[in-house]
């Protein structure tokens, strides 16, 4: 019995720790250091963002993105004319409708699903 009472008393003493006389000054010092660190962090994060933006823009310029878009437009035009020639022969092509609405919807849903998968993978890391 004595041990249980002693343990309870000991737990109460540790739970109600006395305040130290310099606790206010200590808390102010910690807050000052944290605030100073945030300013530095903001500047570092901003500088990293600007550097990343510059690198990304230079990569887009160096990858001939305009030429690739033009090639993609030409490919889409060729594909559209090919589908236009095949469309009268196949009944399932009527699902595409004018402008391939169903294809665009399916593509959009696929991109949305990939986005969900990507966010899930990022959360797991």
C-alpha positions as CSV (number, residue, x, y, z in Angstrom):
1,X,0.0,0.0,0.0
2,X,2.8,2.4,0.9
3,X,4.3,2.0,-2.6
4,X,1.1,2.9,-4.4
5,X,0.6,6.1,-2.3
6,X,4.3,7.0,-2.8
7,X,3.9,6.6,-6.6
8,X,0.8,8.7,-6.7
9,X,2.4,11.4,-4.7
10,X,5.5,11.3,-6.9
11,X,3.4,11.6,-10.0
12,X,1.6,14.6,-8.6
13,X,4.8,16.3,-7.8
14,X,6.1,15.8,-11.3
15,X,2.8,16.9,-12.8
16,X,2.8,20.2,-10.8
17,X,6.4,21.3,-11.5
18,X,7.2,24.6,-9.9
19,X,7.8,27.6,-12.2
20,X,11.3,28.9,-12.5
21,X,12.0,32.6,-11.9
22,X,13.3,33.2,-15.4
23,X,10.6,31.4,-17.4
24,X,9.3,34.6,-19.0
25,X,12.7,35.7,-20.3
26,X,13.3,32.2,-21.6
27,X,10.0,32.1,-23.4
28,X,10.7,35.5,-25.0
29,X,14.1,34.4,-26.1
30,X,12.7,31.3,-27.8
31,X,10.0,33.3,-29.5
32,X,12.5,35.8,-30.8
33,X,14.7,33.0,-32.2
34,X,11.7,31.4,-33.9
35,X,10.5,34.7,-35.4
36,X,14.0,35.5,-36.7
37,X,14.2,32.0,-38.3
38,X,10.9,32.5,-40.1
39,X,12.1,35.6,-41.9
40,X,15.2,33.8,-43.1
41,X,13.1,30.7,-44.1
42,X,10.8,32.9,-46.1
43,X,13.6,34.5,-48.0
44,X,15.3,31.1,-48.7
45,X,12.0,29.6,-49.9
46,X,11.3,32.6,-52.1
47,X,14.8,32.5,-53.6
48,X,14.5,28.8,-54.2
49,X,11.1,29.4,-55.9
50,X,12.6,32.1,-58.2
51,X,15.6,29.9,-59.1
52,X,13.2,26.9,-59.8
53,X,11.1,29.2,-62.0
54,X,14.1,30.4,-64.0
55,X,15.4,26.9,-64.4
56,X,11.9,25.6,-65.5
57,X,11.5,28.5,-68.0
58,X,15.0,27.9,-69.5
59,X,14.2,24.2,-69.9
60,X,11.0,25.0,-71.7
61,X,12.8,27.4,-74.0
62,X,15.6,25.0,-74.7
63,X,13.2,22.1,-75.4
64,X,11.7,23.7,-78.5
65,X,8.2,23.6,-76.9
66,X,6.8,25.7,-79.7
67,X,8.0,23.3,-82.4
68,X,6.6,20.4,-80.4
69,X,3.2,22.0,-80.1
70,X,3.1,22.7,-83.8
71,X,4.0,19.0,-84.5
72,X,1.3,17.9,-82.1
73,X,-1.2,20.1,-83.9
74,X,-0.2,18.6,-87.3
75,X,-0.5,15.1,-85.8
76,X,-4.0,15.9,-84.4
77,X,-5.0,17.3,-87.8
78,X,-3.8,14.1,-89.6
79,X,-5.5,11.9,-87.0
80,X,-8.8,13.9,-87.3
81,X,-8.8,13.4,-91.1
82,X,-8.0,9.7,-90.7
83,X,-10.8,9.3,-88.3
84,X,-13.1,11.3,-90.6
85,X,-12.5,8.8,-93.4
86,X,-13.0,5.8,-91.1
87,X,-16.1,7.2,-89.3
88,X,-18.6,6.3,-92.0
89,X,-17.4,2.7,-91.9
90,X,-17.6,2.1,-88.1
91,X,-20.7,2.5,-85.9
92,X,-18.7,2.8,-82.7
93,X,-17.2,6.1,-84.0
94,X,-20.6,7.7,-83.5
95,X,-19.7,7.7,-79.8
96,X,-17.1,10.3,-80.5
97,X,-19.7,12.8,-81.6
98,X,-18.7,16.1,-83.1
99,X,-15.2,17.0,-81.9
100,X,-14.6,13.8,-80.0
101,X,-16.4,14.8,-76.9
102,X,-16.3,11.3,-75.3
103,X,-12.6,11.1,-76.0
104,X,-12.0,14.4,-74.3
105,X,-14.1,13.4,-71.3
106,X,-12.3,10.1,-70.9
107,X,-8.9,11.9,-71.2
108,X,-9.9,14.4,-68.6
109,X,-11.0,11.7,-66.2
110,X,-7.8,9.8,-66.8
111,X,-5.8,13.0,-66.0
112,X,-7.9,13.5,-62.9
113,X,-7.3,9.9,-61.8
114,X,-3.5,10.4,-62.3
115,X,-3.7,13.5,-60.2
116,X,-5.4,11.6,-57.4
117,X,-2.8,8.8,-57.6
118,X,0.0,11.4,-57.5
119,X,-1.3,13.2,-54.5
120,X,-1.7,9.8,-52.7
121,X,1.8,8.9,-53.5
122,X,3.1,12.2,-52.2
123,X,1.1,11.8,-49.0
124,X,2.7,8.4,-48.5
125,X,6.2,9.8,-48.8
